[in-house]
Amino acid sequence: MAVAIKKEKSKFAPVKEVLSEKDHDNYTKFHDTSKLEWYCRTSNHKKFKSHSLLRAVKNPTETRIETQTLYFTDLTNDKCGFVQLLYSSVLGGIYKGFQLNFKVFRASSGDESEENIDIWESFKIENIKDFDTLKVESDNVTFQFVPVEGPSSDGFAQLLIKIDIPKGSTSCVLKDLKVDMTVNLQEGFIINPDGSNYYLDKSISLDELAKRETSSTSRRMVRHVFVPRGFCNGTISYKKNDKPVKLELKDTPMLYLDAVQGLMPNKAASKWNFLCFNGKKRSMMCIEFTTTKEYGSTTITIWAVSDKDKILEVRSSVNEHAVKFPSTQEDKQNGWKYPTSIAFPHGFEEPNLRLVNRYDIMSELPAFIRSIAENLANMKPFIYQFCQRSKFDDDEGISIIESTFIN
């Protein structure tokens, strides 16, 4: 009597794996601004057609959160941080808007002078005058990509960031934030087919998932676009407790990351890990997330190594090469065991993590979103952020590391 073999199924369609150089067809390098366009501005869901994979998906009330983030590391002055523009449209647009997140911290301890105290500030951006595919402009913020014509050592595009947030718009600690920065972007990449991982309502066979095409999409997804190396020039200034602070950036290495979540954060992932390392010769970045049990507790790990002007290696894996925590410490307030040492793929290890920020995500959410999230079971999201001098591939530099726990 023949025994029926049950085929394994999944509700999660991840990006392709890039486990060695022979998998080069599973990722795409790019040298044009089309991949940098705001996804939330350009996506048109009317284009989705009936498909074997799409039929597994219902039409849920849409939630979209997109972040465009510039991480910078000043190797000369041990200062680093990020400028992030966040756009959210929650529950079909009941709440939507822009938020600017700004962070500056040190890569080493010791100097506790006023200008060296770490800061993390968020501002609601209002009076949007222009929201185009490559540009967001308000009364106080401009965030714009400009193509570079022809071959150039400056890269394929520039990101122009101008911020002027007056005293009355900021906290009692940080005042008069001004940013005037030009960022030269070197080559970028996405993991095929389109940089997106898709979340399905119904399980389908792994064979069918393997045959999916770019058009085989769902409205619920997590998408990443990377420019792992580039250089910042310009100034950042502000007053910290009424004392002026000014950062001069000159050919400061950076990482640019565009991330989109097409579903509520507690549905997209249970945890995240992130690395941005910049040295004089090398850069390495890694991003990893693990889906919730509903989607198989699947771990997606993506990493890349770059030199001054080109990407040397791109890799991605599904449930392989995951980030490890050799040692941890329990947070008595929430029970999370956050890393005190960490090991990323490609041999990047940091045995002595220096915690610079412990961030309660719920405390910073808009009141409307927080009221929803607080009613969800097991929601206690925290970010643990680390920064220190690190070594990688015989190069010395600065690493920014984040571990996020959600549910």
NORKA-V983309 format. One record per backbone hydrogen bond with DSSP energy under -0.5 kcal/mol. CO is the residue of the C=O (numbers start at 1). NH is the residue of the N-H. E is the energy in kcal/mol with one decimal. If there is no record, write none. Layout:
# NORKA-V983309
<<CO;NH;E> <CO;NH;E>>
This chain:
# NORKA-V983309
<<2;4;-0.5> <4;6;-0.6> <5;7;-0.5> <8;206;-1.8> <10;204;-2.4> <11;200;-3.2> <12;14;-0.7> <13;198;-2.8> <18;316;-1.7> <20;23;-1.9> <21;24;-1.3> <23;26;-2.5> <24;27;-1.1> <26;192;-2.4> <28;190;-1.9> <30;188;-2.2> <32;35;-0.6> <33;36;-1.4> <34;37;-1.0> <38;42;-1.7> <39;43;-2.7> <44;47;-1.7> <45;48;-1.1> <51;55;-2.6> <53;56;-1.4> <54;57;-2.2> <56;201;-0.9> <56;202;-1.2> <58;60;-0.7> <62;92;-4.4> <64;89;-3.2> <65;261;-2.8> <66;87;-3.2> <67;69;-0.5> <67;259;-2.5> <68;85;-2.4> <69;71;-0.6> <69;257;-2.2> <70;83;-2.0> <71;255;-2.1> <72;81;-2.1> <73;75;-1.0> <73;253;-0.5> <74;78;-1.2> <74;79;-0.7> <78;107;-2.4> <79;74;-3.3> <80;105;-2.9> <81;72;-2.4> <82;103;-2.4> <83;70;-2.5> <84;86;-0.5> <84;101;-2.9> <85;68;-2.4> <86;99;-2.2> <87;66;-3.0> <88;97;-1.9> <89;64;-3.1> <90;93;-0.7> <90;94;-1.4> <90;95;-1.3> <91;94;-0.5> <95;90;-3.4> <97;88;-2.2> <98;125;-1.9> <99;86;-3.1> <99;101;-0.5> <100;123;-2.5> <101;84;-2.8> <102;121;-2.7> <103;82;-1.7> <104;119;-2.5> <105;80;-2.5> <107;389;-0.7> <110;112;-0.9> <113;116;-1.8> <114;117;-1.3> <119;104;-1.9> <121;102;-2.9> <123;100;-3.1> <124;126;-0.6> <125;98;-0.7> <126;139;-0.6> <130;137;-2.8> <132;135;-0.6> <133;38;-2.6> <134;145;-2.5> <135;132;-2.9> <136;143;-2.5> <137;129;-2.8> <137;130;-1.9> <140;164;-2.5> <141;138;-3.0> <142;162;-2.4> <143;136;-1.8> <144;160;-3.4> <146;158;-2.8> <147;149;-0.6> <152;155;-1.4> <156;148;-2.4> <157;185;-2.8> <158;146;-2.9> <158;160;-0.6> <159;161;-0.6> <159;183;-2.1> <160;144;-2.3> <161;181;-2.7> <162;142;-2.6> <163;179;-2.3> <164;166;-0.7> <165;177;-1.1> <166;169;-1.7> <167;170;-1.2> <173;241;-3.2> <175;239;-2.9> <177;165;-2.7> <178;237;-2.9> <179;163;-2.6> <180;235;-2.2> <181;161;-2.5> <182;184;-0.5> <182;233;-2.1> <183;159;-2.4> <183;185;-0.6> <184;231;-1.9> <185;156;-1.6> <185;157;-0.9> <188;30;-2.3> <189;226;-2.2> <190;28;-2.7> <191;195;-2.5> <192;16;-2.6> <195;224;-2.0> <197;222;-2.1> <198;13;-3.0> <204;10;-2.4> <205;209;-2.0> <206;210;-2.2> <207;211;-1.0> <209;212;-1.5> <213;216;-1.9> <215;217;-2.3> <219;221;-0.6> <220;199;-2.4> <221;262;-3.7> <222;197;-2.7> <223;260;-2.4> <225;258;-2.5> <226;189;-2.5> <227;256;-2.7> <229;186;-1.8> <230;254;-1.4> <231;184;-2.8> <232;252;-2.3> <233;182;-3.0> <234;249;-3.0> <235;180;-2.5> <236;247;-3.5> <237;178;-2.9> <238;240;-0.5> <238;245;-3.0> <239;175;-2.4> <239;241;-0.7> <240;243;-1.4> <242;244;-0.5> <243;240;-2.9> <245;238;-2.2> <247;236;-2.0> <247;249;-0.6> <248;250;-0.6> <249;234;-2.3> <252;232;-2.7> <253;73;-2.1> <254;230;-0.5> <255;71;-3.0> <256;227;-2.5> <257;69;-2.6> <257;259;-0.5> <258;225;-2.2> <259;67;-2.7> <260;223;-2.4> <261;65;-2.3> <264;267;-2.0> <264;268;-1.6> <265;269;-1.7> <267;292;-0.5> <270;406;-2.7> <270;407;-1.0> <271;290;-2.0> <272;404;-2.4> <273;288;-2.5> <274;402;-2.0> <275;286;-1.9> <276;400;-2.7> <277;284;-2.1> <278;398;-2.2> <282;279;-3.0> <283;306;-2.6> <284;277;-3.1> <285;304;-2.1> <286;275;-2.6> <287;302;-2.5> <288;273;-2.4> <289;300;-2.7> <290;270;-3.3> <290;271;-1.0> <292;295;-1.4> <292;297;-2.2> <293;296;-2.1> <295;298;-0.5> <298;291;-2.8> <298;300;-0.6> <299;301;-0.5> <299;319;-3.2> <300;289;-1.9> <301;317;-2.3> <302;287;-2.5> <303;315;-2.7> <304;285;-2.1> <305;312;-2.6> <305;313;-1.9> <306;283;-2.4> <309;187;-0.5> <310;307;-2.5> <313;305;-2.0> <315;303;-2.4> <316;18;-1.9> <317;301;-2.2> <317;319;-0.5> <324;326;-0.6> <324;343;-2.4> <327;340;-2.5> <327;341;-1.4> <329;338;-1.8> <330;332;-0.8> <331;335;-3.0> <336;331;-3.2> <336;338;-0.8> <338;329;-2.4> <340;353;-2.4> <341;327;-0.7> <342;350;-2.6> <343;324;-2.5> <344;347;-0.5> <345;348;-1.3> <347;349;-0.7> <348;344;-3.2> <350;342;-2.0> <353;355;-0.7> <354;387;-1.9> <357;359;-0.5> <357;385;-2.9> <358;360;-0.5> <359;361;-1.0> <359;383;-2.5> <360;363;-0.8> <360;364;-0.5> <361;364;-1.5> <361;365;-0.7> <362;365;-0.7> <366;370;-2.6> <367;371;-2.1> <368;372;-1.1> <369;373;-2.7> <370;374;-2.7> <372;375;-1.2> <373;376;-1.8> <376;379;-1.1> <378;380;-0.9> <381;361;-1.4> <381;362;-0.7> <382;405;-2.4> <383;359;-3.2> <383;385;-0.6> <384;403;-2.3> <385;356;-2.9> <385;357;-1.6> <386;401;-2.4> <388;399;-2.6> <390;397;-2.6> <392;395;-1.3> <395;392;-2.7> <396;280;-1.0> <397;390;-2.2> <398;278;-2.2> <399;388;-1.6> <399;401;-0.5> <400;276;-2.3> <401;386;-3.4> <402;274;-2.2> <403;384;-2.8> <404;272;-2.4> <405;382;-2.1> <406;380;-1.8>>
